[in-house]
Amino acid sequence: GFLHYVVTDCEFNSSKLNDIEYTESYYYNKLEIIRFSSSVGKFVGYTEVGIKNAERLNNGPEVIARRGEKERYCFHNVGIDVEADLTKS
């Protein structure tokens, strides 16, 4: 069979919003086909299909929605994770 999955990730070294990178990667059969990265600010394709979809997504409302995810998703959760880690140490 075929396997399609999405990995959403927030990488950070501090709780400052500028130090956080949000990524959303799309995989098909263990091969990354397209990724949104907040540091790049757009979708990037890694396969022929991914490149075509990146062009389509970068010209639509999807790219605007993803640009807000670092603040909406990561910043909120990083604050929770940092607090939890500090109380355990």
LOGURO-529466 format. One record per atom (N, C-alpha, C, CB): residue in three letters; x, y, z; residue number from 0. Coordinates in pm, whole numbers. Last residue first. Glycine has a CB too. Layout:
% LOGURO-529466
REC r X Y Z k
REC Ala X Y Z NUM
...
***
This chain:
% LOGURO-529466
REC r X Y Z k
REC Ser 1312 2065 3671 88
REC Ser 1457 2069 3692 88
REC Ser 1494 2125 3828 88
REC Ser 1523 2150 3584 88
REC Lys 1038 2085 3653 87
REC Lys 1095 1952 3678 87
REC Lys 1243 1958 3709 87
REC Lys 1072 1862 3558 87
REC Thr 989 2346 3588 86
REC Thr 939 2301 3718 86
REC Thr 993 2162 3752 86
REC Thr 785 2298 3719 86
REC Leu 1100 2360 3333 85
REC Leu 1161 2436 3441 85
REC Leu 1115 2389 3577 85
REC Leu 1130 2583 3424 85
REC Asp 925 2201 3182 84
REC Asp 1064 2159 3199 84
REC Asp 1130 2232 3315 84
REC Asp 1142 2183 3071 84
REC Ala 690 2353 3195 83
REC Ala 691 2216 3247 83
REC Ala 834 2170 3272 83
REC Ala 620 2119 3148 83
REC Glu 774 2590 3066 82
REC Glu 729 2594 3205 82
REC Glu 735 2455 3269 82
REC Glu 587 2649 3212 82
REC Val 828 2486 2809 81
REC Val 935 2547 2888 81
REC Val 897 2551 3034 81
REC Val 965 2689 2837 81
REC Asp 570 2397 2730 80
REC Asp 682 2303 2743 80
REC Asp 794 2359 2829 80
REC Asp 736 2266 2606 80
REC Ile 426 2640 2724 79
REC Ile 382 2531 2812 79
REC Ile 497 2434 2836 79
REC Ile 261 2456 2751 79
REC Gly 572 2778 2527 78
REC Gly 558 2833 2662 78
REC Gly 517 2727 2762 78
REC Gly 456 2945 2662 78
REC Val 525 2611 2311 77
REC Val 661 2623 2362 77
REC Val 657 2680 2503 77
REC Val 747 2713 2269 77
REC Asn 251 2654 2262 76
REC Asn 296 2525 2315 76
REC Asn 439 2530 2369 76
REC Asn 287 2421 2209 76
REC His 249 2925 2168 75
REC His 163 2881 2279 75
REC His 219 2754 2344 75
REC His 19 2857 2231 75
REC Phe 429 2910 1955 74
REC Phe 455 3001 2066 74
REC Phe 375 2960 2189 74
REC Phe 422 3145 2027 74
REC Cys 306 2716 1775 73
REC Cys 435 2695 1843 73
REC Cys 450 2781 1967 73
REC Cys 548 2724 1747 73
REC Tyr 44 2822 1701 72
REC Tyr 67 2685 1747 72
REC Tyr 195 2673 1831 72
REC Tyr 74 2590 1628 72
REC Arg 60 3105 1648 71
REC Arg -59 3041 1702 71
REC Arg -29 2907 1768 71
REC Arg -161 3022 1593 71
REC Glu 322 3154 1547 70
REC Glu 271 3227 1664 70
REC Glu 154 3154 1728 70
REC Glu 228 3369 1625 70
REC Lys 335 2967 1343 69
REC Lys 444 2977 1440 69
REC Lys 394 3046 1567 69
REC Lys 564 3055 1380 69
REC Glu 107 3011 1185 68
REC Glu 113 2894 1272 68
REC Glu 224 2901 1375 68
REC Glu 130 2770 1190 68
REC Gly 102 3212 998 67
REC Gly 56 3243 1133 67
REC Gly 69 3129 1232 67
REC Gly -87 3286 1128 67
REC Arg 182 3085 767 66
REC Arg 270 3189 822 66
REC Arg 230 3228 963 66
REC Arg 269 3313 733 66
REC Arg -35 2929 698 65
REC Arg 82 2866 760 65
REC Arg 175 2968 823 65
REC Arg 159 2784 657 65
REC Ala -208 3118 581 64
REC Ala -249 3048 703 64
REC Ala -128 2987 774 64
REC Ala -352 2939 671 64
REC Ile -61 3183 355 63
REC Ile -90 3287 454 63
REC Ile -129 3224 587 63
REC Ile -203 3380 404 63
REC Val -64 2942 218 62
REC Val 64 2996 262 62
REC Val 43 3104 369 62
REC Val 142 3054 143 62
REC Glu -340 2911 158 61
REC Glu -271 2816 245 61
REC Glu -141 2873 301 61
REC Glu -243 2687 170 61
REC Pro -445 3080 -34 60
REC Pro -459 3120 106 60
REC Pro -382 3029 203 60
REC Pro -604 3122 144 60
REC Gly -196 3064 -303 59
REC Gly -330 3055 -245 59
REC Gly -331 3096 -99 59
REC Gly -383 2914 -259 59
REC Asn 54 3038 -400 58
REC Asn -31 3139 -464 58
REC Asn -173 3138 -408 58
REC Asn -35 3116 -614 58
REC Asn 163 2827 -267 57
REC Asn 222 2959 -243 57
REC Asn 142 3071 -308 57
REC Asn 364 2962 -295 57
REC Leu 20 2613 -376 56
REC Leu -5 2653 -238 56
REC Leu 50 2792 -207 56
REC Leu 57 2551 -143 56
REC Arg 131 2600 -639 55
REC Arg -13 2622 -619 55
REC Arg -41 2675 -478 55
REC Arg -91 2490 -643 55
REC Glu 400 2548 -578 54
REC Glu 363 2666 -657 54
REC Glu 217 2702 -637 54
REC Glu 392 2643 -806 54
REC Ala 372 2307 -443 53
REC Ala 427 2423 -373 53
REC Ala 391 2551 -447 53
REC Ala 580 2411 -360 53
REC Asn 282 2138 -647 52
REC Asn 192 2172 -537 52
REC Asn 242 2292 -459 52
REC Asn 176 2053 -443 52
REC Lys 512 2127 -806 51
REC Lys 386 2177 -863 51
REC Lys 290 2219 -753 51
REC Lys 320 2070 -952 51
REC Ile 689 2013 -621 50
REC Ile 719 2145 -678 50
REC Ile 591 2207 -736 50
REC Ile 828 2134 -787 50
REC Gly 571 1762 -574 49
REC Gly 585 1859 -467 49
REC Gly 610 2000 -517 49
REC Gly 696 1818 -376 49
REC Val 601 1635 -822 48
REC Val 466 1663 -771 48
REC Val 471 1770 -662 48
REC Val 401 1534 -716 48
REC Glu 883 1624 -824 47
REC Glu 809 1690 -933 47
REC Glu 668 1728 -887 47
REC Glu 801 1597 -1056 47
REC Thr 1000 1707 -492 46
REC Thr 977 1613 -601 46
REC Thr 901 1689 -710 46
REC Thr 898 1485 -553 46
REC Tyr 1008 1911 -315 45
REC Tyr 1130 1831 -329 45
REC Tyr 1118 1723 -437 45
REC Tyr 1165 1767 -198 45
REC Gly 894 2250 -271 44
REC Gly 874 2114 -319 44
REC Gly 1006 2043 -342 44
REC Gly 794 2115 -447 44
REC Val 808 2464 -13 43
REC Val 915 2425 -104 43
REC Val 891 2279 -142 43
REC Val 1057 2445 -39 43
REC Phe 607 2739 90 42
REC Phe 620 2596 64 42
REC Phe 733 2573 -35 42
REC Phe 487 2536 12 42
REC Lys 747 3006 295 41
REC Lys 667 2953 185 41
REC Lys 687 2802 177 41
REC Lys 705 3021 51 41
REC Gly 925 3096 484 40
REC Gly 800 3171 466 40
REC Gly 715 3123 350 40
REC Gly 831 3314 446 40
REC Val 1165 3017 592 39
REC Val 1161 3046 448 39
REC Val 1036 3127 415 39
REC Val 1164 2914 365 39
REC Ser 1092 2986 857 38
REC Ser 1211 3066 828 38
REC Ser 1221 3100 679 38
REC Ser 1337 2991 872 38
REC Ser 873 2819 847 37
REC Ser 850 2959 883 37
REC Ser 973 3045 856 37
REC Ser 810 2970 1030 37
REC Ser 823 2600 580 36
REC Ser 912 2639 689 36
REC Ser 889 2787 719 36
REC Ser 1062 2611 653 36
REC Phe 662 2329 439 35
REC Phe 651 2470 472 35
REC Phe 744 2495 589 35
REC Phe 502 2512 505 35
REC Arg 743 2091 186 34
REC Arg 758 2140 323 34
REC Arg 729 2289 329 34
REC Arg 900 2111 377 34
REC Ile 702 1781 5 33
REC Ile 682 1927 17 33
REC Ile 695 1967 164 33
REC Ile 543 1971 -40 33
REC Ile 787 1519 15 32
REC Ile 754 1576 -115 32
REC Ile 741 1728 -111 32
REC Ile 625 1515 -166 32
REC Glu 992 1279 153 31
REC Glu 937 1413 174 31
REC Glu 912 1477 37 31
REC Glu 1033 1502 261 31
REC Leu 909 945 153 30
REC Leu 982 1048 80 30
REC Leu 915 1183 104 30
REC Leu 987 1014 -73 30
REC Lys 749 744 257 29
REC Lys 872 779 328 29
REC Lys 958 884 259 29
REC Lys 954 656 347 29
REC Asn 514 767 93 28
REC Asn 602 649 89 28
REC Asn 742 680 141 28
REC Asn 610 595 -54 28
REC Tyr 522 1102 132 27
REC Tyr 452 997 58 27
REC Tyr 550 882 39 27
REC Tyr 397 1050 -81 27
REC Tyr 485 1380 353 26
REC Tyr 558 1263 306 26
REC Tyr 464 1170 230 26
REC Tyr 624 1189 423 26
REC Tyr 524 1715 435 25
REC Tyr 434 1615 378 25
REC Tyr 517 1504 315 25
REC Tyr 338 1680 272 25
REC Ser 586 1920 715 24
REC Ser 640 1839 606 24
REC Ser 541 1732 565 24
REC Ser 773 1775 647 24
REC Glu 617 2219 853 23
REC Glu 510 2124 823 23
REC Glu 555 2049 698 23
REC Glu 369 2197 802 23
REC Thr 775 2404 1112 22
REC Thr 781 2333 984 22
REC Thr 663 2237 975 22
REC Thr 915 2256 969 22
REC Tyr 883 2691 1278 21
REC Tyr 769 2603 1254 21
REC Tyr 789 2536 1118 21
REC Tyr 633 2681 1260 21
REC Glu 1123 2789 1503 20
REC Glu 1097 2759 1362 20
REC Glu 984 2657 1355 20
REC Glu 1226 2706 1290 20
REC Ile 1203 3051 1729 19
REC Ile 1123 2932 1700 19
REC Ile 1111 2915 1549 19
REC Ile 983 2943 1766 19
REC Asp 1314 3291 1796 18
REC Asp 1401 3173 1803 18
REC Asp 1329 3043 1768 18
REC Asp 1460 3162 1941 18
REC Asn 1113 3480 1800 17
REC Asn 1210 3485 1691 17
REC Asn 1301 3362 1685 17
REC Asn 1295 3609 1704 17
REC Leu 980 3426 2041 16
REC Leu 915 3393 1915 16
REC Leu 1014 3392 1798 16
REC Leu 803 3491 1886 16
REC Lys 1151 3272 2308 15
REC Lys 1132 3391 2227 15
REC Lys 1077 3351 2090 15
REC Lys 1265 3470 2212 15
REC Ser 1218 3054 2457 14
REC Ser 1075 3080 2441 14
REC Ser 1048 3208 2364 14
REC Ser 1008 3088 2577 14
REC Ser 1480 2874 2285 13
REC Ser 1430 2961 2392 13
REC Ser 1283 2985 2366 13
REC Ser 1510 3096 2398 13
REC Asn 1515 2702 2086 12
REC Asn 1620 2703 2188 12
REC Asn 1582 2792 2305 12
REC Asn 1752 2748 2128 12
REC Phe 1301 2492 1885 11
REC Phe 1331 2613 1960 11
REC Phe 1444 2592 2058 11
REC Phe 1207 2662 2033 11
REC Glu 1075 2382 1641 10
REC Glu 1210 2372 1695 10
REC Glu 1245 2502 1763 10
REC Glu 1313 2338 1584 10
REC Cys 791 2215 1587 9
REC Cys 836 2344 1637 9
REC Cys 974 2323 1699 9
REC Cys 734 2405 1741 9
REC Asp 623 2042 1324 8
REC Asp 731 2050 1421 8
REC Asp 758 2194 1460 8
REC Asp 859 1985 1365 8
REC Thr 434 1789 1175 7
REC Thr 437 1930 1216 7
REC Thr 535 1942 1331 7
REC Thr 295 1982 1256 7
REC Val 412 1574 912 6
REC Val 482 1596 1037 6
REC Val 488 1747 1062 6
REC Val 626 1533 1034 6
REC Val 183 1361 753 5
REC Val 230 1499 771 5
REC Val 296 1508 907 5
REC Val 112 1602 758 5
REC Tyr 167 1090 511 4
REC Tyr 156 1147 645 4
REC Tyr 220 1286 648 4
REC Tyr 223 1055 749 4
REC His 76 807 330 3
REC His 87 953 326 3
REC His 74 1004 469 3
REC His -22 1018 232 3
REC Leu 156 511 171 2
REC Leu 148 578 300 2
REC Leu 170 727 282 2
REC Leu 250 519 400 2
REC Phe 18 235 -4 1
REC Phe 83 365 -5 1
REC Phe 59 435 128 1
REC Phe 33 452 -122 1
REC Gly 80 -118 0 0
REC Gly 0 0 0 0
REC Gly 85 124 0 0
REC Gly -91 0 116 0
***
